[in-house]
Amino acid sequence: MSQTKSSGPYLSIEDLKVHFKTEDGMVKAVDGVSFEVSEGETLGVVGESGSGKSVTGMSILGLHDPKRARISGKIYLDGTELLHLSENKLRALRGQAMTMIFQDALTALHPYYTVGRQIVEAYRLHHNVSKGTAKTRAIEMLDRVGIPEPGKRFAQYPHEFSGGMRQRAMIAMSLVNNPRLVIADEPTTALDVTVQGQILDLLADLQKEFNSAIIMVTHDLGVISDIADRVVVMYGGRVVEEGTAVDVMSTPQHPYTWGLLNSVPTLHGDASEDLRPIPGNPPSLLNVPSGCAFHPRCQHSLGKGSACETEIPQLLGINGAPNHVAACHLPESTRRRIMETDVRKVEVA
């Protein structure tokens, strides 16, 4: 029997842990993540590959193999706790109450069925309607996402679509049931800048129409600055910073966030200034460094034997910013000084 929670954010994640048992050991893909998102809000989840972003998104929809994944914590969707639901109940929620837009539409769409048939099946799964009614709805959605000649495209296969059109078709299929939660996992990564902007504008328009909550999973802070209301920064399976998009982009408080911002090109400032990549590589989730997982790559670490190496930092509030938290052992005064003098800012739309 599912648990319920009092009214509040549409999605609430509490101390989520997702560990995978492998021949080499336990992979701690997500290790104590908590955040919330409300209807009509866009939450950006940012981090490099291996930070736990996509694993978190798939956990919400219950897409992990229970034989491989050890999952604990709580995930509430509109008051219903998801981790203890049966597969049948989860399946009833997928596509209607919550949906996911995947990174690679060519592999997510079935190559043997027409695009129209796949949208029809997604619609009929949750609505007791005729194939004709579902076809009308599918063509309407293809038109709604900006695909030309939707009646003709309905009968075509995914390989007959361009990359941008495939992504639009996947969005049409994902939104055909007007879901209240949309998880977009790197939906614009393989697209050129013009198409990327069109896709982001489309998601924003559809969000206004359906009042959906959107979780945008990406490594691209430029994308986040355009669309997000709030930002969660993940590293090594944990949240290291969270706040409004304005706070995180203009007054970032974690050295990892600084590294991400310093590696982002900008139209403002000195055009000759070099981008500064983060040194080293993301940690192995089989053997996450002790203390702050970022300390081996951090240019501002307090040094050998310090708390940076021995104690996992807690998310603590920032003075003057009640909804901004960061997990860093550096004193806030030190962080502010470094942030003001040595960190590139990204303008929020």
PyMOL commands that set and color helices and strands:
alter all, ss='L'
color gray80, all
select helices_A, chain A and resi 53-60+87-93+105-108+115-124+131-144+150-153+158-160+163-175+193-210+221-227+245-250+255-262+295-297+307-310+332-342
alter helices_A, ss='H'
color red, helices_A
select strands_A, chain A and resi 11-22+25-37+42-46+69-77+80-81+98-101+181-185+213-218+230-235+238-244+316-318+321-326
alter strands_A, ss='S'
color yellow, strands_A
deselect
rebuild
show_as cartoon
